[in-house]
């Protein structure tokens, strides 16, 4: 009965999660490493060779270029390799959990990884996190198989996974100033809505290893603990560390969490009622309060659409917690919360944030206005990768104002406050578009506050001379 219930929940949860991932692919690519990968891959496809060397790993560029050659130069193509890496991670998680604890744990571990908040975030990006996780969990699965079977083939495949781990890691930091506890906080926050189960599972795992009388020490417990610790070590010692390097720990964390939940359900079916259920209910409503704040206060001009989704989620969860007769309410509730919250975030909150990506939006405007190679310039505004990708042409930075205003039939990307200088000399210029830009990757609460947002954004403009 438990296995049948889990299969139903997993089919529904995984299918809906994949749909939300794909909806997220439609959002603008922000000006970060994702834009770098997008621009370099597109230019490589057009020119037939790599036109620029950066810290992005060669295999990731090669996969992105291959996807663009197969499916066209567009942002949907860029997400396909990372999507396949996530699916491969889910497959490895299933095989590892099945070998360690049986089919019930394997099915649940797939559901946990697919619906954890970090997986939704990683699927929206073009970072190396999904590739690192895929290589790492593949290596761990093969090591576990080697310990059980002693087949040399498994050991060689494990080494292949480690080699892949080394080669897919990008060689530049995007979170060099992170605090020492950031990886742990990232894991605990973005493993939501399964975080409480993970904490209980880790406590149980440590007890099994420290107290031999409590449970006979087994190889699988030691393997799981070591493989959860290793990504933290990797994150701390790696000079090119990034925020989501810790995503490597999520597949094994999903296995550990699933094994704990199934073991408790099989030994004591009512183990997740009472205090634990109340704690989850309180945590769910606290998270809903945070979600409501994001929906209602951050973008008040367009919040009714998001509010409708939020109210639907609130109603379903309330019915599920207090009135529904379904079995395994906590598992179903976690899945419903994850899916519902990410529908709100993906269709409302993230798109509003990406409205402040000036380079991407003005790149689309430039393409629509016939941007051509060597005719799109940037003045004191850099050459953003997202501008290069969305315009479809190379961007040339020109800091010689006199030379620039003397040109004709060209597009210029610059700061809004410099527009007066251009108008003074070229009153015939045409403003094609303007947009505000939030130049930081990490969201600041002062940016989320509509009353203080203006002081944390910059205005960019695209003009035609």
HELIX and SHEET records of a PDB file:
HELIX    1   1 UNK A    2  UNK A   24  1                                  23    
HELIX    2   2 UNK A   33  UNK A   47  1                                  15    
HELIX    3   3 UNK A   58  UNK A   71  1                                  14    
HELIX    4   4 UNK A   75  UNK A  101  1                                  27    
HELIX    5   5 UNK A  103  UNK A  115  1                                  13    
HELIX    6   6 UNK A  117  UNK A  124  1                                   8    
HELIX    7   7 UNK A  129  UNK A  149  1                                  21    
HELIX    8   8 UNK A  152  UNK A  168  1                                  17    
HELIX    9   9 UNK A  182  UNK A  190  1                                   9    
HELIX   10  10 UNK A  195  UNK A  210  1                                  16    
HELIX   11  11 UNK A  219  UNK A  237  1                                  19    
HELIX   12  12 UNK A  243  UNK A  247  5                                   5    
HELIX   13  13 UNK A  248  UNK A  267  1                                  20    
HELIX   14  14 UNK A  275  UNK A  296  1                                  22    
HELIX   15  15 UNK A  300  UNK A  302  5                                   3    
HELIX   16  16 UNK A  303  UNK A  322  1                                  20    
HELIX   17  17 UNK A  329  UNK A  344  1                                  16    
HELIX   18  18 UNK A  345  UNK A  349  3                                   5    
HELIX   19  19 UNK A  350  UNK A  353  1                                   4    
HELIX   20  20 UNK A  354  UNK A  356  5                                   3    
HELIX   21  21 UNK A  358  UNK A  368  1                                  11    
HELIX   22  22 UNK A  385  UNK A  391  1                                   7    
HELIX   23  23 UNK A  401  UNK A  405  1                                   5    
HELIX   24  24 UNK A  416  UNK A  418  5                                   3    
HELIX   25  25 UNK A  419  UNK A  425  1                                   7    
HELIX   26  26 UNK A  445  UNK A  448  1                                   4    
HELIX   27  27 UNK A  453  UNK A  456  5                                   4    
SHEET    1   A 5 UNK A 396  UNK A 397  0                                        
SHEET    2   A 5 UNK A 376  UNK A 379  1                                        
SHEET    3   A 5 UNK A 411  UNK A 415  1                                        
SHEET    4   A 5 UNK A 458  UNK A 464 -1                                        
SHEET    5   A 5 UNK A 430  UNK A 437 -1                                        
END                                                                             
